Amino acid sequence: MTANLHFPHWKKWAEGYACVSVEKSHREIRINYIKNQKEHHRHKSFAEEYGEFLAEYGFDAES
């Protein structure tokens, strides 16, 4: 995203931030993930999971 009429003063994403969209068909899966997030992250840290997510979709974790 480089421009948006609703946010005329917006220039770019802050360092270290990202945006991810989710398919509507996966809505219930995502809701349940959020509800169980605390328990889920006892077994796998957010950093580990996020790194796996980036790798799975071909993103460079260092970018």
Long-range contacts (C-beta under 8 A, 24 or more apart in sequence): none
